[in-house]
Amino acid sequence: MNPEDPLAQLKDIHLPETGGWWPPAPGWWVLAALCLIALIALVWAWQRHRARTAWKRQAKAELATLSQQMCNDPAWYGDLNRLLKRVARQTHQNRYPESMTGDEWAAFLLETLPKDRIASRPTAEALVAAAWQPKPAIAPRNALAFASLWLEAQL
């Protein structure tokens, strides 16, 4: 090598060092912000859905409790009727089912059953009247079967 040769003093081409992973490029920041916004929106929508359907979960839980506490007591039939009215108030708000009593309430229960299900008017009438009778005319098992059939159609 000739020390006076200017080409000999040149160094080989070297690549610059990589930028590393931090800080990320602006596109990654935008993507992260969009993902965060989407996650917040999903959580918010899920919470709204849970809040709107809380009454369904409560109705199912109360029906399960009533089925475990099944007895031929007018208070039990009253609790079952109150459960049905609460669900009816949620599903048929424009018909004001909470103000219905007696034959009107029994007719409403039969009317809102699915058309492919067979339900007898005496069962519905006996369920409605059982809350006020000292000795109810309907067996608790039959009343619970009718109530769960009706609730299944509404929920």
Salt bridges, closest charged atoms under 4 A:
GLU62 OE1 - ARG86 NH2 2.18
ASP79 OD1 - ARG82 NH2 2.30
GLU111 OE2 - ARG95 NH2 2.86
GLU125 OE2 - ARG121 NH1 3.44
GLU152 OE2 - ARG117 NH2 3.14
